[in-house]
Amino acid sequence: MADLEGMAIALIKGKKNDVESKVKEAIEEGVKPETILNDGLIAGMSVVGERFRRNLVYVPEVLISARAMKSGMALLAPHLSAGGVKPIAKVVLGTVKGDLHDIGKNLVAMMLQGGGFEIIDLGTDVPAETFVSAVQQHNATIVGMSALLTTTMPYMANVVKAIRDSGLKDVRTMIGGAPVTQQFANDIGADGYAPDAASAVEVATRLVPAKA
């Protein structure tokens, strides 16, 4: 019998091989792909996110769990697609132009994927027009921006403006990074602010219904 609870526990512990074997077993036993995703992989990553938020685990542990999640998703993705299971939303993610830092962005990407979102990761040093074209190409719902430098933070306003000027009225923007604050998000007109990677999932989830 498929061990979804064991899958979640293995993911929490970062046991990549165990996650892979349990995903394979569940698929072979005919468990619905969305059940494997929700009750196994997402359930485990949600625990990791909560522990990270409470400072019970740190970046290295999260990265190990995220690697296990990614391996499990690689096996499950074709079955999700075949079964017509769609992600909660598509998120275009990137560190803004002039900034080459990506650890925080990568953590956010992993947490969002673990929360059921599809991620289009544009990397670092991303100009506003690239964000816009990626949203248009992938029909994304949310744009997530990261900045670690106070000198690159203001560029987030350029991206928000570019999104609006392109007529993408239903697209929501969220920002984060060490120097970023809720007040700054308010000042530039961003729709959401996440103080950490775990919070980003909650913020993105809250922003999704706004598209309807």
N, C-alpha and C positions, 0 to 999 in steps of 0.2 A: 504494500500500500504506500502511496506517495507520502513522503514526510515533509510537508510544507513548513511545519514548525521547526523541524531540524534544519531545513534550508535557511530559514530566517536566522536561526542561531549560528549556523556556519558563516553566514554573511556578516553577522555582527562581529564574529571572531576573526573575520578576514580569511577564512579557509577557502581559498579559490577552488581547489580541486574538489572539495566536498560539495560546494555550491553547484559546480558543473555536473557532478554525478547525480545529485538530487534533482536538478532540472531535467536531465536526460531521463531519469527514472519516471518522473512525473509525466513527461511528454509521452514516453512509451506506454504508460498506463492509461493514456487517454484523458488526463486531466485537462480541463479547458485552459487555454493559454492565459486568459485574463485572470483565472483563479491562481495560477502559478505566479503571475506577476503581482497581483494584489496581496495574496495571503502568504507568499514566500518572499519574493525579492523586495517589494515595497515595504512590507511589514518589517523586514530586517533593517532596511535602510532608514526607516522612520525612527527606529530605536537608536540607531547610530546618530542621527541628526539631533534627537533630544538629548542624548548624552553629551554630544559636542556643545550644544547650547548651554548645558549646565556645567561645562568644564570638567566632565568626568572622563572624557577622552580628548585627545589632541590631534593635530593635523596628521601626523604619521599614521595613527590608527584609522582615521577617517579615510585616508588614501588607500590603505590596505583593504578596507571594507569596500570601498568604491571600485577597486580593481576586481574584487570578487563579484560585485554587482554587474560590472561591465561584461565579465566572462559569461555570467548567467544570461544576461540580456542578448549577447551574441548568439547563443543557442536558441533563445526563445523568440527573437525578433521575426524570423521567417514565419513562424506559426501564428504570431500575433497578426501579421500582415494578411496571411491566408485566411484567418478567421475574421478579418474585417475590424479588428480591435484598433481603435484610434487613440493617440495620445490625448491627454487633457488639453493640450495646446502646444503650438510650436513657439519656441523662444529663440530669438536671435541674440547671441551673447558675444561681448567683446570688450577688451580694454581699449579706452579711447585713444585717439591720435596723440602721439608724443609720449605715451606711457608704455613701457615694455614689461611691466610686472604682470604675472599671470597666475600665481599660486591661489590667490583669493578667487579669481574668476574660475579657475579649474575646479575649486571646491564647490562653488555655486553650481557649476555645470553638473557635477556628480550628484549633488543633493537634488537638483531639479529632475535629473534623469531618474533618480531613485524615487522621486515623487510622482512619476508618471508623465513627465513632460518630454517632448522631443526637442533636442538641442541642436541648433545650428551655430557652432562655435567659430567665430571669425578670427580668433587669436588676439594679438596685441597690436597697438599702434593703428587702430582702425579709424579711418576718416568717416565723416558723417554720411557721405554719399554711398559708402560701402554698406553701412547699416541699412540705408533706405533701399538699395538695390536688393539686398538679401531678404528684406521683409517682403518686397514685391515678388521676388523669385519663388520664395518658399511659402508665401501666403501666411506669414507668421502673425501671431496675435500680440506678442510681447517683445519688446526690445530691452535687454538688460545690459547696463553699462557699468564698468568698473574703472576706478582710478586710485592709485596709491599716492600720487604726488599732488601737492597743493597747486603746483603750476599747471597740471593737466586737468584738474577738476573743472575749471570753467568751460572746457571744451564740451562737457556734457550738455551744456545749454545749447551749443551749436547743433548737437544731434537731435535734441528735443525739437528745436525749431525746424530742422530739416525734415523730420518726420511729419510735422504739421504742415509745412509748406508743400509737401508732396501730396497732400490730400488724403493721407492715411488716417482718417478720423477715428477708425475703430481700433487702431493700434495703441497699446498702452506702454508707457516707459517706466522702468524701475532702475534705480541706481544704488551703488554701494562702493565701499572702499574705506580704508582707514581714516582719511580726513573728511569723509562725507558725513553730513548730518541730515536730519529730517528738515531742519530749517533751510538748508541749501536746496534740498529737493523741492520744497515749497517755493523757494525763490525762482528756480528755473522752470517750474511748471511740470516737473516729473510726477507721474501718477503714483509712484511707490518708492519707498526707501527701505532697504534691509541692512541692519547693523552687522549681520553675520550670515554665513552660508546657510545655516539651518533656518533662519528667519526668512530667507529668500523664497523658500517653498511656500510658506504661508502667504507672503506678499503676492507671489505669482498666482496662487490659487484664488486669492481675493480679487485679483485684477481680471481674471478670465471672464466672469459673468458680465463684466462691463461691455464686452464685445457684442453681446446679444442686443 
